Structures are given as structure tokens and as C-alpha cells.
């Protein structure tokens, strides 16, 4: 049905290991103030709204 090709949009060549940059990237994605945490907070606040007119009743 689909053909999966493990291919990047542009070629990437890694010369050296940079643990400091890797830690920064991981923190931005999955840390306390990262993108994943922000998305989960945004999605979960729909059930905790104080106004009954805007609370989600069904998904």
C-alpha cells in the first residue's frame, strides 16, 4: 500500500558527538517546558475548564 523510504529531506553529515547540544534538543522536545509537555497540557485543559458551556462533553 505504501512504500517507506528512510530518507531525510536534506543530507546530514555528523562529524563529532556533541552531548551538550543533544541534551538541549532533548530538553526542548520532552522536558518540563518542551513541545511535548506543552501539547499535552493544551489537550488536557479541555476537561478542566471552569465554565460549563465550554467543557468538552464528548471527544
PDB file of N, CA, C, O and CB in Angstrom:
ATOM      1  N   UNK A   1       0.810  -1.184   0.000  1.00  0.00           N
ATOM      2  CA  UNK A   1       0.000   0.000   0.000  1.00  0.00           C
ATOM      3  C   UNK A   1       0.865   1.264   0.000  1.00  0.00           C
ATOM      4  O   UNK A   1       0.679   2.142  -0.843  1.00  0.00           O
ATOM      5  CB  UNK A   1      -0.927  -0.011   1.193  1.00  0.00           C
ATOM      6  N   UNK A   2       1.818   1.360   0.953  1.00  0.00           N
ATOM      7  CA  UNK A   2       2.748   2.480   0.991  1.00  0.00           C
ATOM      8  C   UNK A   2       4.164   1.958   0.887  1.00  0.00           C
ATOM      9  O   UNK A   2       4.469   0.845   1.315  1.00  0.00           O
ATOM     10  CB  UNK A   2       2.566   3.311   2.275  1.00  0.00           C
ATOM     11  N   UNK A   3       5.012   2.770   0.319  1.00  0.00           N
ATOM     12  CA  UNK A   3       6.435   2.446   0.266  1.00  0.00           C
ATOM     13  C   UNK A   3       7.154   3.400   1.207  1.00  0.00           C
ATOM     14  O   UNK A   3       7.091   4.617   1.032  1.00  0.00           O
ATOM     15  CB  UNK A   3       7.003   2.548  -1.200  1.00  0.00           C
ATOM     16  N   UNK A   4       7.831   2.854   2.196  1.00  0.00           N
ATOM     17  CA  UNK A   4       8.549   3.673   3.171  1.00  0.00           C
ATOM     18  C   UNK A   4      10.018   3.745   2.794  1.00  0.00           C
ATOM     19  O   UNK A   4      10.683   2.718   2.659  1.00  0.00           O
ATOM     20  CB  UNK A   4       8.383   3.107   4.599  1.00  0.00           C
ATOM     21  N   UNK A   5      10.518   4.950   2.627  1.00  0.00           N
ATOM     22  CA  UNK A   5      11.937   5.152   2.358  1.00  0.00           C
ATOM     23  C   UNK A   5      12.527   5.946   3.513  1.00  0.00           C
ATOM     24  O   UNK A   5      12.087   7.061   3.792  1.00  0.00           O
ATOM     25  CB  UNK A   5      12.164   5.884   0.995  1.00  0.00           C
ATOM     26  N   UNK A   6      13.510   5.384   4.176  1.00  0.00           N
ATOM     27  CA  UNK A   6      14.153   6.072   5.291  1.00  0.00           C
ATOM     28  C   UNK A   6      15.130   7.093   4.708  1.00  0.00           C
ATOM     29  O   UNK A   6      16.308   6.801   4.502  1.00  0.00           O
ATOM     30  CB  UNK A   6      14.886   5.059   6.248  1.00  0.00           C
ATOM     31  N   UNK A   7      14.616   8.290   4.450  1.00  0.00           N
ATOM     32  CA  UNK A   7      15.385   9.296   3.753  1.00  0.00           C
ATOM     33  C   UNK A   7      15.065  10.668   4.342  1.00  0.00           C
ATOM     34  O   UNK A   7      13.896  10.995   4.547  1.00  0.00           O
ATOM     35  CB  UNK A   7      15.092   9.260   2.235  1.00  0.00           C
ATOM     36  N   UNK A   8      16.088  11.468   4.615  1.00  0.00           N
ATOM     37  CA  UNK A   8      15.884  12.809   5.149  1.00  0.00           C
ATOM     38  C   UNK A   8      15.586  13.798   4.028  1.00  0.00           C
ATOM     39  O   UNK A   8      15.846  13.517   2.858  1.00  0.00           O
ATOM     40  CB  UNK A   8      17.113  13.262   5.943  1.00  0.00           C
ATOM     41  N   UNK A   9      15.036  14.964   4.390  1.00  0.00           N
ATOM     42  CA  UNK A   9      14.738  15.980   3.390  1.00  0.00           C
ATOM     43  C   UNK A   9      16.009  16.524   2.754  1.00  0.00           C
ATOM     44  O   UNK A   9      16.039  16.838   1.564  1.00  0.00           O
ATOM     45  CB  UNK A   9      13.942  17.116   4.013  1.00  0.00           C
ATOM     46  N   UNK A  10      17.044  16.628   3.553  1.00  0.00           N
ATOM     47  CA  UNK A  10      18.330  17.083   3.038  1.00  0.00           C
ATOM     48  C   UNK A  10      19.425  16.241   3.681  1.00  0.00           C
ATOM     49  O   UNK A  10      19.242  15.742   4.791  1.00  0.00           O
ATOM     50  CB  UNK A  10      18.550  18.607   3.318  1.00  0.00           C
ATOM     51  N   UNK A  11      20.544  16.076   3.015  1.00  0.00           N
ATOM     52  CA  UNK A  11      21.599  15.219   3.568  1.00  0.00           C
ATOM     53  C   UNK A  11      22.217  15.807   4.839  1.00  0.00           C
ATOM     54  O   UNK A  11      22.475  17.008   4.919  1.00  0.00           O
ATOM     55  CB  UNK A  11      22.689  14.997   2.525  1.00  0.00           C
ATOM     56  N   UNK A  12      22.447  14.955   5.815  1.00  0.00           N
ATOM     57  CA  UNK A  12      23.040  15.361   7.088  1.00  0.00           C
ATOM     58  C   UNK A  12      24.295  14.538   7.309  1.00  0.00           C
ATOM     59  O   UNK A  12      24.289  13.317   7.158  1.00  0.00           O
ATOM     60  CB  UNK A  12      22.037  15.182   8.273  1.00  0.00           C
ATOM     61  N   UNK A  13      25.369  15.220   7.668  1.00  0.00           N
ATOM     62  CA  UNK A  13      26.611  14.528   7.967  1.00  0.00           C
ATOM     63  C   UNK A  13      27.054  14.917   9.367  1.00  0.00           C
ATOM     64  O   UNK A  13      27.246  16.101   9.645  1.00  0.00           O
ATOM     65  CB  UNK A  13      27.709  14.861   6.920  1.00  0.00           C
ATOM     66  N   UNK A  14      27.216  13.959  10.237  1.00  0.00           N
ATOM     67  CA  UNK A  14      27.632  14.207  11.614  1.00  0.00           C
ATOM     68  C   UNK A  14      29.111  13.881  11.722  1.00  0.00           C
ATOM     69  O   UNK A  14      29.528  12.749  11.476  1.00  0.00           O
ATOM     70  CB  UNK A  14      26.793  13.364  12.629  1.00  0.00           C
ATOM     71  N   UNK A  15      29.905  14.891  12.094  1.00  0.00           N
ATOM     72  CA  UNK A  15      31.350  14.692  12.221  1.00  0.00           C
ATOM     73  C   UNK A  15      31.751  14.300  13.640  1.00  0.00           C
ATOM     74  O   UNK A  15      32.545  13.380  13.837  1.00  0.00           O
ATOM     75  CB  UNK A  15      32.089  15.956  11.810  1.00  0.00           C
ATOM     76  N   UNK A  16      31.201  15.001  14.618  1.00  0.00           N
ATOM     77  CA  UNK A  16      31.580  14.744  16.009  1.00  0.00           C
ATOM     78  C   UNK A  16      30.339  14.622  16.876  1.00  0.00           C
ATOM     79  O   UNK A  16      29.246  15.039  16.493  1.00  0.00           O
ATOM     80  CB  UNK A  16      32.497  15.862  16.544  1.00  0.00           C
ATOM     81  N   UNK A  17      30.531  14.050  18.034  1.00  0.00           N
ATOM     82  CA  UNK A  17      29.455  13.913  19.013  1.00  0.00           C
ATOM     83  C   UNK A  17      29.397  15.190  19.850  1.00  0.00           C
ATOM     84  O   UNK A  17      30.430  15.669  20.319  1.00  0.00           O
ATOM     85  CB  UNK A  17      29.671  12.652  19.921  1.00  0.00           C
ATOM     86  N   UNK A  18      28.206  15.741  20.041  1.00  0.00           N
ATOM     87  CA  UNK A  18      28.042  16.952  20.835  1.00  0.00           C
ATOM     88  C   UNK A  18      26.980  16.694  21.898  1.00  0.00           C
ATOM     89  O   UNK A  18      25.803  16.972  21.668  1.00  0.00           O
ATOM     90  CB  UNK A  18      27.654  18.171  19.936  1.00  0.00           C
ATOM     91  N   UNK A  19      27.375  16.166  23.063  1.00  0.00           N
ATOM     92  CA  UNK A  19      26.397  15.821  24.090  1.00  0.00           C
ATOM     93  C   UNK A  19      25.635  17.022  24.640  1.00  0.00           C
ATOM     94  O   UNK A  19      24.482  16.884  25.048  1.00  0.00           O
ATOM     95  CB  UNK A  19      27.083  15.119  25.214  1.00  0.00           C
ATOM     96  N   UNK A  20      26.256  18.191  24.657  1.00  0.00           N
ATOM     97  CA  UNK A  20      25.583  19.386  25.175  1.00  0.00           C
ATOM     98  C   UNK A  20      24.406  19.777  24.267  1.00  0.00           C
ATOM     99  O   UNK A  20      23.323  20.108  24.749  1.00  0.00           O
ATOM    100  CB  UNK A  20      26.587  20.563  25.294  1.00  0.00           C
ATOM    101  N   UNK A  21      24.633  19.735  22.964  1.00  0.00           N
ATOM    102  CA  UNK A  21      23.567  20.042  22.013  1.00  0.00           C
ATOM    103  C   UNK A  21      22.474  18.975  22.053  1.00  0.00           C
ATOM    104  O   UNK A  21      21.288  19.297  21.966  1.00  0.00           O
ATOM    105  CB  UNK A  21      24.138  20.162  20.592  1.00  0.00           C
ATOM    106  N   UNK A  22      22.864  17.720  22.182  1.00  0.00           N
ATOM    107  CA  UNK A  22      21.884  16.637  22.272  1.00  0.00           C
ATOM    108  C   UNK A  22      20.997  16.807  23.502  1.00  0.00           C
ATOM    109  O   UNK A  22      19.787  16.592  23.428  1.00  0.00           O
ATOM    110  CB  UNK A  22      22.591  15.274  22.315  1.00  0.00           C
ATOM    111  N   UNK A  23      21.587  17.189  24.625  1.00  0.00           N
ATOM    112  CA  UNK A  23      20.814  17.417  25.853  1.00  0.00           C
ATOM    113  C   UNK A  23      19.842  18.581  25.675  1.00  0.00           C
ATOM    114  O   UNK A  23      18.703  18.517  26.138  1.00  0.00           O
ATOM    115  CB  UNK A  23      21.758  17.693  27.043  1.00  0.00           C
ATOM    116  N   UNK A  24      20.289  19.640  25.007  1.00  0.00           N
ATOM    117  CA  UNK A  24      19.428  20.790  24.757  1.00  0.00           C
ATOM    118  C   UNK A  24      18.238  20.412  23.873  1.00  0.00           C
ATOM    119  O   UNK A  24      17.108  20.819  24.140  1.00  0.00           O
ATOM    120  CB  UNK A  24      20.230  21.919  24.106  1.00  0.00           C
ATOM    121  N   UNK A  25      18.493  19.640  22.832  1.00  0.00           N
ATOM    122  CA  UNK A  25      17.413  19.218  21.931  1.00  0.00           C
ATOM    123  C   UNK A  25      16.415  18.326  22.664  1.00  0.00           C
ATOM    124  O   UNK A  25      15.205  18.481  22.498  1.00  0.00           O
ATOM    125  CB  UNK A  25      17.988  18.475  20.707  1.00  0.00           C
ATOM    126  N   UNK A  26      16.913  17.395  23.472  1.00  0.00           N
ATOM    127  CA  UNK A  26      16.015  16.526  24.239  1.00  0.00           C
ATOM    128  C   UNK A  26      15.185  17.316  25.241  1.00  0.00           C
ATOM    129  O   UNK A  26      14.006  17.023  25.437  1.00  0.00           O
ATOM    130  CB  UNK A  26      16.814  15.452  24.967  1.00  0.00           C
ATOM    131  N   UNK A  27      15.790  18.314  25.874  1.00  0.00           N
ATOM    132  CA  UNK A  27      15.067  19.138  26.845  1.00  0.00           C
ATOM    133  C   UNK A  27      13.973  19.949  26.159  1.00  0.00           C
ATOM    134  O   UNK A  27      12.878  20.087  26.704  1.00  0.00           O
ATOM    135  CB  UNK A  27      16.036  20.077  27.584  1.00  0.00           C
ATOM    136  N   UNK A  28      14.246  20.483  24.984  1.00  0.00           N
ATOM    137  CA  UNK A  28      13.253  21.270  24.265  1.00  0.00           C
ATOM    138  C   UNK A  28      12.083  20.416  23.791  1.00  0.00           C
ATOM    139  O   UNK A  28      10.949  20.892  23.743  1.00  0.00           O
ATOM    140  CB  UNK A  28      13.897  21.963  23.082  1.00  0.00           C
ATOM    141  N   UNK A  29      12.344  19.181  23.446  1.00  0.00           N
ATOM    142  CA  UNK A  29      11.267  18.323  22.954  1.00  0.00           C
ATOM    143  C   UNK A  29      10.469  17.704  24.093  1.00  0.00           C
ATOM    144  O   UNK A  29       9.241  17.796  24.108  1.00  0.00           O
ATOM    145  CB  UNK A  29      11.834  17.225  22.070  1.00  0.00           C
ATOM    146  N   UNK A  30      11.147  17.078  25.043  1.00  0.00           N
ATOM    147  CA  UNK A  30      10.427  16.317  26.045  1.00  0.00           C
ATOM    148  C   UNK A  30      10.603  16.784  27.465  1.00  0.00           C
ATOM    149  O   UNK A  30      10.167  16.093  28.386  1.00  0.00           O
ATOM    150  CB  UNK A  30      10.826  14.933  25.964  1.00  0.00           C
ATOM    151  N   UNK A  31      11.225  17.932  27.687  1.00  0.00           N
ATOM    152  CA  UNK A  31      11.455  18.420  29.042  1.00  0.00           C
ATOM    153  C   UNK A  31      10.208  19.047  29.644  1.00  0.00           C
ATOM    154  O   UNK A  31       9.118  18.978  29.076  1.00  0.00           O
ATOM    155  CB  UNK A  31      12.584  19.423  29.048  1.00  0.00           C
ATOM    156  N   UNK A  32      10.393  19.658  30.799  1.00  0.00           N
ATOM    157  CA  UNK A  32       9.268  20.259  31.520  1.00  0.00           C
ATOM    158  C   UNK A  32       8.620  21.393  30.731  1.00  0.00           C
ATOM    159  O   UNK A  32       7.402  21.566  30.793  1.00  0.00           O
ATOM    160  CB  UNK A  32       9.733  20.776  32.873  1.00  0.00           C
ATOM    161  N   UNK A  33       9.398  22.153  30.005  1.00  0.00           N
ATOM    162  CA  UNK A  33       8.865  23.257  29.197  1.00  0.00           C
ATOM    163  C   UNK A  33       8.998  22.976  27.708  1.00  0.00           C
ATOM    164  O   UNK A  33       9.084  23.905  26.905  1.00  0.00           O
ATOM    165  CB  UNK A  33       9.581  24.561  29.542  1.00  0.00           C
ATOM    166  N   UNK A  34       9.016  21.725  27.340  1.00  0.00           N
ATOM    167  CA  UNK A  34       9.219  21.351  25.943  1.00  0.00           C
ATOM    168  C   UNK A  34       7.930  21.308  25.148  1.00  0.00           C
ATOM    169  O   UNK A  34       6.843  21.545  25.674  1.00  0.00           O
ATOM    170  CB  UNK A  34       9.893  20.019  25.864  1.00  0.00           C
ATOM    171  N   UNK A  35       8.078  21.001  23.874  1.00  0.00           N
ATOM    172  CA  UNK A  35       6.942  20.959  22.956  1.00  0.00           C
ATOM    173  C   UNK A  35       5.935  19.871  23.326  1.00  0.00           C
ATOM    174  O   UNK A  35       4.726  20.099  23.272  1.00  0.00           O
ATOM    175  CB  UNK A  35       7.433  20.738  21.539  1.00  0.00           C
ATOM    176  N   UNK A  36       6.424  18.705  23.697  1.00  0.00           N
ATOM    177  CA  UNK A  36       5.530  17.603  24.037  1.00  0.00           C
ATOM    178  C   UNK A  36       4.704  17.931  25.280  1.00  0.00           C
ATOM    179  O   UNK A  36       3.501  17.672  25.317  1.00  0.00           O
ATOM    180  CB  UNK A  36       6.331  16.315  24.259  1.00  0.00           C
ATOM    181  N   UNK A  37       5.350  18.499  26.292  1.00  0.00           N
ATOM    182  CA  UNK A  37       4.635  18.867  27.521  1.00  0.00           C
ATOM    183  C   UNK A  37       3.599  19.947  27.250  1.00  0.00           C
ATOM    184  O   UNK A  37       2.488  19.893  27.779  1.00  0.00           O
ATOM    185  CB  UNK A  37       5.621  19.346  28.593  1.00  0.00           C
ATOM    186  N   UNK A  38       3.956  20.928  26.429  1.00  0.00           N
ATOM    187  CA  UNK A  38       3.014  21.999  26.106  1.00  0.00           C
ATOM    188  C   UNK A  38       1.801  21.448  25.360  1.00  0.00           C
ATOM    189  O   UNK A  38       0.669  21.854  25.626  1.00  0.00           O
ATOM    190  CB  UNK A  38       3.704  23.087  25.265  1.00  0.00           C
ATOM    191  N   UNK A  39       2.030  20.540  24.442  1.00  0.00           N
ATOM    192  CA  UNK A  39       0.918  19.945  23.701  1.00  0.00           C
ATOM    193  C   UNK A  39      -0.012  19.142  24.586  1.00  0.00           C
ATOM    194  O   UNK A  39      -1.232  19.213  24.441  1.00  0.00           O
ATOM    195  CB  UNK A  39       1.443  19.066  22.602  1.00  0.00           C
ATOM    196  N   UNK A  40       0.560  18.378  25.503  1.00  0.00           N
ATOM    197  CA  UNK A  40      -0.257  17.575  26.418  1.00  0.00           C
ATOM    198  C   UNK A  40      -1.050  18.471  27.362  1.00  0.00           C
ATOM    199  O   UNK A  40      -2.214  18.190  27.645  1.00  0.00           O
ATOM    200  CB  UNK A  40       0.627  16.608  27.225  1.00  0.00           C
ATOM    201  N   UNK A  41      -0.430  19.553  27.855  1.00  0.00           N
ATOM    202  CA  UNK A  41      -1.156  20.495  28.716  1.00  0.00           C
ATOM    203  C   UNK A  41      -2.308  21.132  27.952  1.00  0.00           C
ATOM    204  O   UNK A  41      -3.402  21.289  28.494  1.00  0.00           O
ATOM    205  CB  UNK A  41      -0.207  21.588  29.254  1.00  0.00           C
ATOM    206  N   UNK A  42      -2.071  21.492  26.714  1.00  0.00           N
ATOM    207  CA  UNK A  42      -3.105  22.117  25.902  1.00  0.00           C
ATOM    208  C   UNK A  42      -4.283  21.167  25.687  1.00  0.00           C
ATOM    209  O   UNK A  42      -5.439  21.578  25.781  1.00  0.00           O
ATOM    210  CB  UNK A  42      -2.528  22.557  24.556  1.00  0.00           C
ATOM    211  N   UNK A  43      -3.990  19.899  25.399  1.00  0.00           N
ATOM    212  CA  UNK A  43      -5.062  18.943  25.158  1.00  0.00           C
ATOM    213  C   UNK A  43      -5.809  18.567  26.430  1.00  0.00           C
ATOM    214  O   UNK A  43      -7.011  18.303  26.385  1.00  0.00           O
ATOM    215  CB  UNK A  43      -4.506  17.703  24.514  1.00  0.00           C
ATOM    216  N   UNK A  44      -5.112  18.539  27.568  1.00  0.00           N
ATOM    217  CA  UNK A  44      -5.771  18.113  28.801  1.00  0.00           C
ATOM    218  C   UNK A  44      -6.570  19.227  29.461  1.00  0.00           C
ATOM    219  O   UNK A  44      -7.409  18.935  30.312  1.00  0.00           O
ATOM    220  CB  UNK A  44      -4.748  17.590  29.772  1.00  0.00           C
ATOM    221  N   UNK A  45      -6.353  20.478  29.111  1.00  0.00           N
ATOM    222  CA  UNK A  45      -7.085  21.554  29.770  1.00  0.00           C
ATOM    223  C   UNK A  45      -8.544  21.623  29.327  1.00  0.00           C
ATOM    224  O   UNK A  45      -9.353  22.296  29.966  1.00  0.00           O
ATOM    225  CB  UNK A  45      -6.409  22.878  29.499  1.00  0.00           C
ATOM    226  N   UNK A  46      -8.882  20.942  28.253  1.00  0.00           N
ATOM    227  CA  UNK A  46     -10.262  20.982  27.782  1.00  0.00           C
ATOM    228  C   UNK A  46     -11.227  20.328  28.766  1.00  0.00           C
ATOM    229  O   UNK A  46     -12.412  20.662  28.766  1.00  0.00           O
ATOM    230  CB  UNK A  46     -10.368  20.301  26.434  1.00  0.00           C
ATOM    231  N   UNK A  47     -10.753  19.404  29.605  1.00  0.00           N
ATOM    232  CA  UNK A  47     -11.627  18.758  30.584  1.00  0.00           C
ATOM    233  C   UNK A  47     -11.625  19.483  31.925  1.00  0.00           C
ATOM    234  O   UNK A  47     -12.386  19.112  32.819  1.00  0.00           O
ATOM    235  CB  UNK A  47     -11.206  17.315  30.784  1.00  0.00           C
ATOM    236  N   UNK A  48     -10.801  20.491  32.083  1.00  0.00           N
ATOM    237  CA  UNK A  48     -10.707  21.190  33.361  1.00  0.00           C
ATOM    238  C   UNK A  48     -11.181  22.638  33.252  1.00  0.00           C
ATOM    239  O   UNK A  48     -10.828  23.458  34.099  1.00  0.00           O
ATOM    240  CB  UNK A  48      -9.275  21.151  33.874  1.00  0.00           C
ATOM    241  N   UNK A  49     -11.956  22.964  32.250  1.00  0.00           N
ATOM    242  CA  UNK A  49     -12.415  24.341  32.068  1.00  0.00           C
ATOM    243  C   UNK A  49     -13.435  24.689  33.147  1.00  0.00           C
ATOM    244  O   UNK A  49     -14.296  23.867  33.458  1.00  0.00           O
ATOM    245  CB  UNK A  49     -13.028  24.539  30.657  1.00  0.00           C
ATOM    246  N   UNK A  50     -13.358  25.889  33.724  1.00  0.00           N
ATOM    247  CA  UNK A  50     -14.280  26.269  34.796  1.00  0.00           C
ATOM    248  C   UNK A  50     -15.693  26.595  34.305  1.00  0.00           C
ATOM    249  O   UNK A  50     -16.641  26.526  35.087  1.00  0.00           O
ATOM    250  CB  UNK A  50     -13.727  27.454  35.532  1.00  0.00           C
ATOM    251  N   UNK A  51     -15.850  26.943  33.047  1.00  0.00           N
ATOM    252  CA  UNK A  51     -17.157  27.317  32.515  1.00  0.00           C
ATOM    253  C   UNK A  51     -17.833  26.098  31.900  1.00  0.00           C
ATOM    254  O   UNK A  51     -17.266  25.484  30.996  1.00  0.00           O
ATOM    255  CB  UNK A  51     -17.023  28.448  31.471  1.00  0.00           C
ATOM    256  N   UNK A  52     -19.026  25.728  32.358  1.00  0.00           N
ATOM    257  CA  UNK A  52     -19.691  24.524  31.845  1.00  0.00           C
ATOM    258  C   UNK A  52     -20.012  24.590  30.346  1.00  0.00           C
ATOM    259  O   UNK A  52     -20.102  23.548  29.697  1.00  0.00           O
ATOM    260  CB  UNK A  52     -20.967  24.290  32.614  1.00  0.00           C
ATOM    261  N   UNK A  53     -20.183  25.777  29.792  1.00  0.00           N
ATOM    262  CA  UNK A  53     -20.540  25.894  28.377  1.00  0.00           C
ATOM    263  C   UNK A  53     -19.393  25.489  27.452  1.00  0.00           C
ATOM    264  O   UNK A  53     -19.627  25.133  26.297  1.00  0.00           O
ATOM    265  CB  UNK A  53     -20.968  27.317  28.067  1.00  0.00           C
ATOM    266  N   UNK A  54     -18.163  25.541  27.946  1.00  0.00           N
ATOM    267  CA  UNK A  54     -17.024  25.244  27.076  1.00  0.00           C
ATOM    268  C   UNK A  54     -16.359  23.914  27.380  1.00  0.00           C
ATOM    269  O   UNK A  54     -15.409  23.536  26.695  1.00  0.00           O
ATOM    270  CB  UNK A  54     -16.010  26.333  27.186  1.00  0.00           C
ATOM    271  N   UNK A  55     -16.832  23.195  28.388  1.00  0.00           N
ATOM    272  CA  UNK A  55     -16.251  21.891  28.715  1.00  0.00           C
ATOM    273  C   UNK A  55     -16.647  20.896  27.636  1.00  0.00           C
ATOM    274  O   UNK A  55     -17.792  20.882  27.186  1.00  0.00           O
ATOM    275  CB  UNK A  55     -16.716  21.399  30.122  1.00  0.00           C
ATOM    276  N   UNK A  56     -15.710  20.076  27.230  1.00  0.00           N
ATOM    277  CA  UNK A  56     -15.981  19.063  26.214  1.00  0.00           C
ATOM    278  C   UNK A  56     -16.785  17.937  26.843  1.00  0.00           C
ATOM    279  O   UNK A  56     -16.396  17.394  27.876  1.00  0.00           O
ATOM    280  CB  UNK A  56     -14.663  18.520  25.594  1.00  0.00           C
ATOM    281  N   UNK A  57     -17.904  17.586  26.223  1.00  0.00           N
ATOM    282  CA  UNK A  57     -18.720  16.503  26.762  1.00  0.00           C
ATOM    283  C   UNK A  57     -18.436  15.188  26.058  1.00  0.00           C
ATOM    284  O   UNK A  57     -18.609  14.119  26.644  1.00  0.00           O
ATOM    285  CB  UNK A  57     -20.194  16.844  26.643  1.00  0.00           C
ATOM    286  N   UNK A  58     -18.008  15.256  24.827  1.00  0.00           N
ATOM    287  CA  UNK A  58     -17.634  14.037  24.111  1.00  0.00           C
ATOM    288  C   UNK A  58     -16.463  14.352  23.208  1.00  0.00           C
ATOM    289  O   UNK A  58     -16.271  15.494  22.791  1.00  0.00           O
ATOM    290  CB  UNK A  58     -18.827  13.466  23.291  1.00  0.00           C
ATOM    291  N   UNK A  59     -15.693  13.342  22.913  1.00  0.00           N
ATOM    292  CA  UNK A  59     -14.497  13.556  22.107  1.00  0.00           C
ATOM    293  C   UNK A  59     -14.769  13.304  20.668  1.00  0.00           C
ATOM    294  O   UNK A  59     -13.870  13.436  19.838  1.00  0.00           O
ATOM    295  CB  UNK A  59     -13.374  12.684  22.568  1.00  0.00           C
TER     296      UNK A  59
END
